[in-house]
Amino acid sequence: MSEPKVLFEEHGSVAVISLNRPEKRNALDPETVLLFNEFTEKAKDKKYKSVVITGNGGGFCAGADLTPGGNSMGWESVEQALNEGYHVGLNNLISMDKVVIAAVEGPCAGIGCAYFMSSDIVIMSRSSFFQIGFSKIGLIPDGGSTWLLPRIVGYTRAFRMASEAQRVMSEECKELGLCAEIAEDGNALNDALEMAKVYADFAPIALMRTKKLMRESFDRSYHDQLKEEARLQDDLVGSKDNIEGVQAFVEKRKPKFTGE
């Protein structure tokens, strides 16, 4: 019996979702997409404090499976596949009420780059790379890549990366702000797990609202953002986590946040 195309594991309070098609460099077929979507729903459970996504076998994700039969089941059109398939998991990552960390080894290409950019923090191995290669096959970037990439690296750089299908290595990705840290080859997942455990101890409501505010800031004016910050801050001041954080600071100890 073959292994599932996506694996879900628990590491304490950290949920780990792993693409598991190493023979295909974790290229996405419909079954893989649907299973990934299912596991991102599962990761929303409050018992998980942070989430790590990765790919097994030395590759993060080679994009959609373009081999014969690789993308043949389930959907009648590409538009339907994107809207009812890929976008579900991507939206789950973007809106997840906890930190999502991508651990990237090897290639990250095509729509795999959208999963990369939909994470909050990315750790890349030294020899890994990022390549939005749609232009090589006469297609446009999808999965939200045309929205995410310019906001991370700026329009001109994003346009060149996409139109020229540039292969961007980990060091340059870090310089551009695409990834936060670089791990030695084979260590990206371990480093991501260590970071996820750190984030698991943060005040969950404050963390979730910080993420939400920053994600939504692109659609708000500066003045509207100020008002939203004030509204949410007013709600948090005096909360149990706020009181615990202040007491821990005064007592010079590590706070124990409960999400209240």
ABEGO torsion letter per residue (X at the ends): XBBBABBBBBBEABBBBBBBBAAAGGBBBAAAAAAAAAAAAAAABAABABBBBBBBGGBABAEBBABBGAAABGBABAAAAAAABAAAAAAAAAABABBBBBBBBEBBBEAAAAAAAABABBBBBAABBBBBAAAAAGBBBBGGAAAAAAAAAEAAAAAAAAAAGBBBBAAAAAAAGABABBBBBGAAAAAAAAAAAAAAABBAAAAAAAAAAAAAAAABBAAAAAAAAAAAAAAABGBAAAAAAAAAAAAGBBBBBAGX
